[in-house]
Amino acid sequence: MAVGVALFLVLALPWLVMPAGWRARRCLAVLAWRLLLRSFGITVEVHGTPMPAAGTLYVANHISWTDIPVLGLVTRAAFVAKDDMRGWPLIGRLTAEYGCVFVERERRGKVGAQAAELASHLEAERGLVLFPEGTTGLGDGVLPFRSSLFALVPGVGEGTARVQPITLRYAHADGRAFSPQEQRQIAWIGDDELLPHALTLAGMGRIQAEVWFETPIEAGDRKGLARACEAAVVARLGSHR
C-alpha cells in the first residue's frame, strides 16, 4: 500500500499544477486513479458496453469515496457532486482537479453558471457521472434516486442527453459477496472519517469493484428517468446477493 500511495502522490503533484486543458493532464489523472486503487488492492471488472461519453449522463449508485477513482477510471467522465464534497480530504481536491462540477443548489444566483458548466461537459468528449442518491449507502441496496438531481443537468428529460445507469458493487476478489459486516467496512457513510476508513479498507485484502453498464434509458421526464435508473440498479444488485 505504501508504495502505491507514494507513486500516486508523485503523479498527483505535477497533475495539480498542469494547465486544465492539457490532454496529458487527463491521462495522468487516469494513471493516478489506477495506482490509488491498486495500492488498496482494488481491481476493477467491467460488464456491459458504455455509451460514448460525449452527451452521456452516467447514473450510478454511491457507496464510498473509492467510487470516484473506479468510475473515473472506466468512464473518463467528469462528476456532478454536492458542494460539500469539495471539502473531502485529498479526494475532494483531486476530484476537483480531475473534473467535477460542485453544485450549490441553495445559491440560486449560481444556477445559470453551473448549468452552463454541466452542459459544456456533455457537449465535450467527457460526459458526466451523477450519484442521484445524493449521499453514500451501504451498497446492499440503494437509497431513492432523487429526480431533483436530474434537473441539475441540462437536456436530461428533454431528449438531448443520453442516460445510462451504472451499477457499482464491491465483492471479494473471486466475486463472492461481502458479509454485512464487511460491506459496512467498504461503505463510507455518515460521519466516517477518511483516514480510519482508508486504513480499514487497506487491511481487507483484495477487493473487486464490479461495474455494470446497464441498458441505456430512453428519454422521458426526470421522474421517470430516476425511477427507471433506480430499478435497473436494484435489479442488478438483487441478482448478486
N, C-alpha and C positions, 0 to 999 in steps of 0.2 A: 504493500500500500504506500509506504513512504516514498519509494522511488517513483511510483506513478504520479503521486501528488506533486512531487518536486518537478517532474517533467511538465506536468500540467501548468504549474506556476511559471516555469521558464517560457512556455508558449504564451501564457496569458499576458505576461508583462509587455512584450512587443505588440501584441494584439491590441492592448488598451491604448497605445499611442499611435497606431496606424490610422491614416485618414479613412473616414467611414466608407468612401466609395471604392476603395481598393478591392479588387477581386481576391487578391491574396489574403485579405483580412478574413473573408468568409471561409476560405479553405483552411486557414489556421484555426479558426473557431471550431470547425468540424473535427479537426485533429485533436484539439484540446478536449472537446467533449468525449472523444473516443478514449483518450488517455485517462480522463477522470473516471469514466465508467470502468475501465479495465483495472484501475487502482482499487476499486471497491469490489472487484470480482464479478462485475455485471456484464453479461453478454446479451446481445440483442438478437432476437429471432423475429423475422418479418413474415407475415402471411398476407395474401391478397395483393392487389395491384393499386398503388397510389395513383390518383389522378395527377395530371400535370399541375405543377404548383401554381402557375400563373392563373389568377382568377379563382382559385380554390380556397374555400374555408374548410379546414380540417377541424372536426369537433370531437374532443376526446374527454374521457373520464380522467379524474385527477386524484392521485394517491400520495405523491411525495415530491420533494424537490428534485429527485432523480428523474422525474418525468421530463424535465426541461432538457437535460442533455440527451436522453433517449429519443425524444421526438425531434429535437434539433438535429440529431444525427441522421434520422431516417427521412425527414421531410425537407430539411434545409429551409423551413419556413420561419417567418417571424411569429411572435407571440402576442396575443391580446391578454392583458393581465390587469388586475386591480392595482391602483397606485401603491398600496401598502407593500406589494411585492418588491418595490424598489428598495425597501429597507432590509431585505433578507441579506444576512452576512454573505459576502463574496458572490453567491449565486445571483442576487439581485443586480449587483454591479455588472457582472459578466453577461447576464441576460440582456441588460440594457445595451451593452456594447455590441452584443451579437445581433440584436434586432428585436425590440419589444416595444409595443405601444402601451404605456401605462395610462389606464383610463381613470379619470377623476369625474365620476358621474355626478357628484354633488356640485361641481363647479360648472354651471350652465354656460358661462362665458367661454369655456374651452371646448364645448361640444363640436363647434364647426371645425376648429383646427384638428381635433382628434379624428373626426370623420374623414378629413382630407388626408391625414397621415395613414389611416387604415386603408383608404381607397388606393393610395399610392402603392402600398404593398401588394394589394390584389391585382393591380394593373401591371406591376413589375413581375419578375420571374419567381418571386419567393412564395407568395401565398401567405396564409395566416393560420395559426393554431389557436382555437378558443377552448377554454375549460368552462363549460356552461353551468357546472355545479356551483361555481363561484367560490369554492374552497376545496380542500382535500378531504377525502374519505378513506375508509379502511381498505377499500379495494375488493371486498367480497360482494359488493353491490354498488349501486350509485345513489347519490342524492338527486332530488328532482332537477332536471335540466331547466334552467330559467330562460324563458323566451325573451325576457327583457334584455339579456346579454346578447342575444342575436341581433337585437335592434341597434347595437353599437356599430355593427359592420355594414357599411353602405352596400346596397344591392341584394342583401340577403332577404329572401321573401319577395323579391321583385323580379327574379329570374335572371339577374345579371351576374350573380355569383354562384359558382358551383359549391355544393356542400357534400362532404364525405365524412361519415363518422369513423372514428378510430377507437378501438378497444385496447386498453392497456392492462396487462396483468403481469404480476411478478410471481415466480414459481422457483422451485428447486431447479438445479441445472439439468436434471433429467425430465423436467416437466411436471413433476408431482406438485400438487397443491400444497401451499403452506398451511400449517395449523393456524387456528385463530390467534394463538399467542405469537407465532412467527409473523403472521400478517400484520399484527399490531406493531411489531418491531420495524417492519418495512414502511408502514404508513407514517407520514409526518403530519400530524394533525394537532389541533388545539394549541396548547401552549408549549409544545415540544421545542426544545432548544436545538439549534442546528448541530453544534459540536458533539453533545452527547448522543444525538441520533446518528450522526455520521460514524462515531466510534462503535456504536452497537451494530450498525449496518456492516462495518468492516469486519466484525467478528462472526458474521453469519455464514461465511464460506461462499461458495459460488452461487450466484443468483442469475436466473434467466428472466430477462424482460421480454415479454411476448407482445408484439404489436400486430393487431389485425386491421388492415384497411378494409372497411366494410363496403357494401354496395352503396354507391352514391345515392343521395336522396333527391328525388325530383322536386322542382321548385314548388313552393307552397307558401302559405302565410307563416309567420315566425312561430306561432304557437304550434302549428302542425309540424314544422321542421324540428322544433325542440322535442316534441313527442316522438317523432319518427327516429331521431338520432338516439334518444334515450332508450327506446325499445330495441334498437339494433345492438347497443352496448349491453343492455340487460340480458338479451338472448344469448349473446356470446359468453358472457360471464357465467350464466346459468348452465351452459353446456360443458363447463370445465370445473365444476365443483366436485 
